[in-house]
Amino acid sequence: MARNRPKKPHLTAGFAETLTGPERPAKEEWPGSVRSPVADHGFTDAADCRWTLVRGPLDPRRAKRLAVSADLMTMGSAYDHEQERRFPALLPEADRPAAWLEIGGRCNVDALPSYLAYEFAGQDGRTLLYVETFC
């Protein structure tokens, strides 16, 4: 003879409410927060020039060549108060050799700080070396 199994108890409304919890308001983002230009495959700079990711992370030898030959080089980020957005900060051409001395030996390594270099192309045909810093 088959036995009837007892029915499973149903969850009470109070317990079910504790599982779902009250609606939480959406977390406000800091106005200067931005995803990485690498993750977005590009960015728009303060001069409204659109830059598109071409390749990367680059081999350190190619990155070194671009540190000299690229039209622009970025390292770090800047904040535009008028447009309320963050974008990669351009390095003056005179500061590139010193920046490469800092980056060169720590490009594509596992130790911190480390750097990864990427090549971007501008909508106007210029080349940009973008250096991402990991601390």
Number of C-alpha atoms within 10 A of each C-alpha: 3 4 5 6 6 6 6 6 6 7 9 8 8 8 10 11 11 9 8 8 9 8 6 6 6 6 6 6 8 8 11 14 12 12 10 13 19 19 9 11 13 17 21 16 18 17 6 8 12 15 22 20 19 15 13 14 17 18 13 18 11 12 25 20 11 21 24 15 13 18 15 20 25 21 19 13 11 15 16 12 10 7 9 10 16 19 21 21 16 17 14 10 13 8 10 17 13 10 16 17 11 13 22 17 12 18 25 16 11 10 11 10 12 19 23 20 26 22 23 27 19 20 12 9 10 12 20 24 25 27 25 20 16 11 7
